[in-house]
Amino acid sequence: MKRYKLKNDFKNLKKGTHFYLVAESEFIGIKEFVLRTIDLSTRIAINERELERNFVIVGTGP
């Protein structure tokens, strides 16, 4: 499972918050990603552009 870290404050979430990538989908060329915080309390759905701008990959695996 991919893990991401927030680079900037985004949608009322603080910089440095860690997330798991839960789902990735594509419909007619538009990619959407669903991320959940490590404690599973918050879920956000974002597009590819928002992912690239505001998140950095931390690692992969369990």
Secondary structure, DSSP 8 states (H G I E B T S, - for coil): --EEEESS-BTTB-TT-EEEEEEEEEETTEEEEEEEETTS--EEEEEHHHHHHHEEEEE---
